[in-house]
Amino acid sequence: RKMQQVYSLINKVADTDSTVLIQGESGTGKELVARGLHFNSNRQHHPFVAINCSALPENLLESELFGHKKGAFTGAVADKRGLFEEANLGTIFLDEVNSMATSLQTKLLRVLQEREVRRVGDNKSSPVNVRVVGATNEPLGPKMKDGTFREDLYYRLAVIPVEIPPLRDRLEDVPLLVNHFLQKQAHATGSESKKIEPEAVDILCHYDYPGNVRELENAIERACALCDEDLILPSDLPPQIVAAAQGEKAEKAIAAMPVGQTLDEFIQQQERGYIDATLAHCSGSREKAASMLGISMATLYRKVEPKSKGSKKSE
């Protein structure tokens, strides 16, 4: 499986100090991978610090990452340690590093090269021992080409590149993830883990998840809140997921329909299939089948016999 390859790579590189760049769409679980990397490493007893680089404007992000000296700017009323110093001996996770301004990219590159950090407004640097894990929700090739992401920084970050496939490319993982999220919900609420109908799991396996793993987790949380008697039914799932599964089944049914028949031939074929299924359900009793179908025995014989006679002739 695709994610097993990711986990295998994480285990191999966990105890190294190499920088890691995780690429994957939003919601694929990049921070979970970064946490797995940290807590399987020899840094696991030291801080894991995470920040979303797109969540703060440039000036605030600089202060948050690198810290500042008292008086460095309006509002800097005291010295402040940055996240690199907070994460010393541990791991810092820079999510959406692709959104970082080029001026901050230069400072980040210096930290990676020199293993030291300088606070905003300070004239001296302090050493830091931090493993850096970056993440991007878009390929960085185009950004390097247009000059909005430094190529030298990319190669410093991507010593170990990790690509997380979107959930739509690994739908075989959905049942395992569903079970994991059911247990997670049970732990969060202090209750027994809820059950889920196989039909509901099948529906969840026929959706392309534009929101990836996060969307699946939200769907399970919603279903746990709405279900009755601790059993999740298809009706407890988000409408867009149910509708997508129904649409896919309808498309497959249409694609499987034979072509080249007249409408009468197609109708007769479908009718005969339904009659045969009803006869099988009634253990071959034509009387019971006619009653269930709401037709007379004579009508049933007329619809069944032509095929029987034709088959005898062919013999």
Secondary structure, DSSP 4 states (H G I P E B T S, - for coil): -HHHHHHHHHHHHTTS---EEEE--TTS-HHHHHHHHHHTSTTTTS-EEEEETTSS-HHHHHHHHH-B-TTSSTT--S-B--HHHHTTTSEEEEETGGG--HHHHHHHHHHHHHSEE--BT-SS-EE---EEEEEESS-SHHHHHTTSS-HHHHHHHTTEEEEPPPGGG-GGGHHHHHHHHHHHHHHHHTSPPPEE-HHHHHHHTT---TTHHHHHHHHHHHHHHH-BTTEE-GGGS-HHHHHHHHHHHHHHHHHHS--S--HHHHHHHHHHHHHHHHHHHTTT-HHHHHHHHT--HHHHHHHHHHHHHHHHHH-
